Amino acid sequence: MQKTTTALGLAVLLSSAIPAVSQQSDAPPQGVTFYGQINRGVLSYDDGPTDNTYWFVDNSKSVSRVGATYDTPLSDGWRLHARGEIALKWKETNVVNRNDPHDDNYEFDRTQLRKLEIGFVHDTYGRFTIGQGAMSADGITGLDLSLTTVVAGTPVQDAAGGQLLAPLGAITPDNKRIKQAFRSMGSSRRFRLRYDAPITNGWRFIAAAGQEVLSYNDDQLYADTSLRYDGDHGDFRVRAGGALRWIEERPNVFIASGSILHRPSGWNVTMATGHESSGADYYYGKLGYIGRWFDLGQTAISVDIYDGDDIYQNRSSPVSFSSSRSYGIAVVQKVKSPKIDLYALLRRYEYTDSTDQYEDSLAFLAGVRWSF
């Protein structure tokens, strides 16, 4: 009840400060746009003692989804933008493992709601948004121009996040999962108030504050700010940004990423990092190449490395130290029409901590993303 009351109060407060819809007869007609993607594939995971294959899994790096937007002009230069979006992610790679190969606990519930928001936009004053949607730091660790982000990026855990780590010499796996031992510290979506300042010379400042309303056991407050840049400099395209995150009763976080693409050659490099006030940190690097070998679309290839310290996070079974390292190689074939990405990723995970040593593991994920 407290969550619902807070959310309604924020909505009333913002809506009272926004101009009413213009009644001018020459106002442009309102528009509804539908969009979505289906992103399915096959995951093979080898942790040493066992090798398992999972068919028709949903790729957690970019989950299947469907949504709709609505846009219409308001008075005095304001525009209204509304969005609703739900996930379609049964058998997600961040969930399935040898003990639960079919995601038996899956049920479609409110946690599948990704976005339900309304925004008021002005060219001079920026954008004010309220509702369930991205915090200001969402995506800040993935500012990446490599064109392989459908399967490879800073959140290296997404390829096999649900898999259980296997201690050396053990018959059965531990209760530690890949997604606990490898994290990007990225932000997500909450019920929040968000402000996006107008873009100035490629720079944009964003701030947001809100609360988790979809989780059944999270009453914490969330707030973050971010600064992003996107621009061209001769033959180079540059995209970069950083963010500060504050979460009630959890460590504060600084996260950042940046990417540079040399357009004529197709070579690109991406870097990212994350630091928690608890002492956990990681560094990520990617080298990529974009070729134009086929008429159907561009071909992108990348290799990356992730190196993290004290990343493992589990309040019920903490460790005094941990080391997380991952290497990956990815290839993505873009198809212009229909809009399809064909992809494959080979990723190695290496993890150890103060409680045990663990088998190195190898994940292979291949699939197809169709966007519409």
Secondary structure in CASP SS format (residue, H / E / C, confidence):
PFRMAT SS
TARGET T0000
AUTHOR 0000-0000-0000
METHOD secondary structure of the structure
MODEL  1
M C 1.00
Q H 1.00
K H 1.00
T H 1.00
T H 1.00
T H 1.00
A H 1.00
L H 1.00
G H 1.00
L H 1.00
A H 1.00
V H 1.00
L H 1.00
L H 1.00
S H 1.00
S C 1.00
A C 1.00
I C 1.00
P C 1.00
A C 1.00
V C 1.00
S C 1.00
Q C 1.00
Q C 1.00
S C 1.00
D C 1.00
A C 1.00
P C 1.00
P C 1.00
Q C 1.00
G E 1.00
V E 1.00
T E 1.00
F E 1.00
Y E 1.00
G E 1.00
Q E 1.00
I E 1.00
N E 1.00
R E 1.00
G E 1.00
V E 1.00
L E 1.00
S E 1.00
Y E 1.00
D E 1.00
D C 1.00
G C 1.00
P C 1.00
T C 1.00
D E 1.00
N E 1.00
T E 1.00
Y E 1.00
W E 1.00
F E 1.00
V E 1.00
D E 1.00
N C 1.00
S H 1.00
K H 1.00
S H 1.00
V C 1.00
S C 1.00
R E 1.00
V E 1.00
G E 1.00
A E 1.00
T E 1.00
Y E 1.00
D E 1.00
T E 1.00
P E 1.00
L C 1.00
S C 1.00
D C 1.00
G C 1.00
W C 1.00
R E 1.00
L E 1.00
H E 1.00
A E 1.00
R E 1.00
G E 1.00
E E 1.00
I E 1.00
A E 1.00
L C 1.00
K C 1.00
W C 1.00
K C 1.00
E E 1.00
T C 1.00
N C 1.00
V C 1.00
V C 1.00
N E 1.00
R C 1.00
N C 1.00
D E 1.00
P C 1.00
H C 1.00
D C 1.00
D C 1.00
N C 1.00
Y C 1.00
E C 1.00
F C 1.00
D C 1.00
R H 1.00
T H 1.00
Q H 1.00
L E 1.00
R E 1.00
K E 1.00
L E 1.00
E E 1.00
I E 1.00
G E 1.00
F E 1.00
V E 1.00
H E 1.00
D C 1.00
T C 1.00
Y C 1.00
G E 1.00
R E 1.00
F E 1.00
T E 1.00
I E 1.00
G E 1.00
Q E 1.00
G E 1.00
A E 1.00
M C 1.00
S C 1.00
A C 1.00
D C 1.00
G C 1.00
I H 1.00
T H 1.00
G H 1.00
L C 1.00
D C 1.00
L C 1.00
S C 1.00
L C 1.00
T C 1.00
T C 1.00
V C 1.00
V C 1.00
A C 1.00
G C 1.00
T C 1.00
P C 1.00
V H 1.00
Q H 1.00
D H 1.00
A H 1.00
A C 1.00
G C 1.00
G C 1.00
Q C 1.00
L E 1.00
L C 1.00
A C 1.00
P E 1.00
L C 1.00
G C 1.00
A C 1.00
I C 1.00
T C 1.00
P C 1.00
D C 1.00
N C 1.00
K C 1.00
R E 1.00
I H 1.00
K H 1.00
Q H 1.00
A H 1.00
F C 1.00
R C 1.00
S C 1.00
M C 1.00
G C 1.00
S C 1.00
S C 1.00
R E 1.00
R E 1.00
F E 1.00
R E 1.00
L E 1.00
R E 1.00
Y E 1.00
D E 1.00
A C 1.00
P C 1.00
I C 1.00
T E 1.00
N C 1.00
G C 1.00
W E 1.00
R E 1.00
F E 1.00
I E 1.00
A E 1.00
A E 1.00
A E 1.00
G E 1.00
Q E 1.00
E C 1.00
V C 1.00
L C 1.00
S C 1.00
Y C 1.00
N C 1.00
D C 1.00
D C 1.00
Q C 1.00
L E 1.00
Y E 1.00
A E 1.00
D E 1.00
T E 1.00
S E 1.00
L E 1.00
R E 1.00
Y E 1.00
D E 1.00
G E 1.00
D E 1.00
H E 1.00
G C 1.00
D C 1.00
F E 1.00
R E 1.00
V E 1.00
R E 1.00
A E 1.00
G E 1.00
G E 1.00
A E 1.00
L E 1.00
R E 1.00
W E 1.00
I E 1.00
E C 1.00
E C 1.00
R C 1.00
P C 1.00
N C 1.00
V E 1.00
F E 1.00
I E 1.00
A E 1.00
S E 1.00
G E 1.00
S E 1.00
I E 1.00
L E 1.00
H E 1.00
R C 1.00
P C 1.00
S C 1.00
G C 1.00
W E 1.00
N E 1.00
V E 1.00
T E 1.00
M E 1.00
A E 1.00
T E 1.00
G E 1.00
H E 1.00
E E 1.00
S C 1.00
S C 1.00
G C 1.00
A C 1.00
D E 1.00
Y E 1.00
Y E 1.00
Y E 1.00
G E 1.00
K E 1.00
L E 1.00
G E 1.00
Y E 1.00
I E 1.00
G E 1.00
R E 1.00
W E 1.00
F E 1.00
D C 1.00
L C 1.00
G E 1.00
Q E 1.00
T E 1.00
A E 1.00
I E 1.00
S E 1.00
V E 1.00
D E 1.00
I E 1.00
Y E 1.00
D E 1.00
G E 1.00
D E 1.00
D C 1.00
I C 1.00
Y C 1.00
Q C 1.00
N C 1.00
R C 1.00
S C 1.00
S C 1.00
P C 1.00
V C 1.00
S C 1.00
F C 1.00
S E 1.00
S E 1.00
S E 1.00
R E 1.00
S E 1.00
Y E 1.00
G E 1.00
I E 1.00
A E 1.00
V E 1.00
V E 1.00
Q E 1.00
K E 1.00
V E 1.00
K C 1.00
S C 1.00
P C 1.00
K C 1.00
I E 1.00
D E 1.00
L E 1.00
Y E 1.00
A E 1.00
L E 1.00
L E 1.00
R E 1.00
R E 1.00
Y E 1.00
E E 1.00
Y E 1.00
T E 1.00
D E 1.00
S C 1.00
T C 1.00
D C 1.00
Q E 1.00
Y E 1.00
E C 1.00
D C 1.00
S E 1.00
L E 1.00
A E 1.00
F E 1.00
L E 1.00
A E 1.00
G E 1.00
V E 1.00
R E 1.00
W E 1.00
S E 1.00
F C 1.00
END
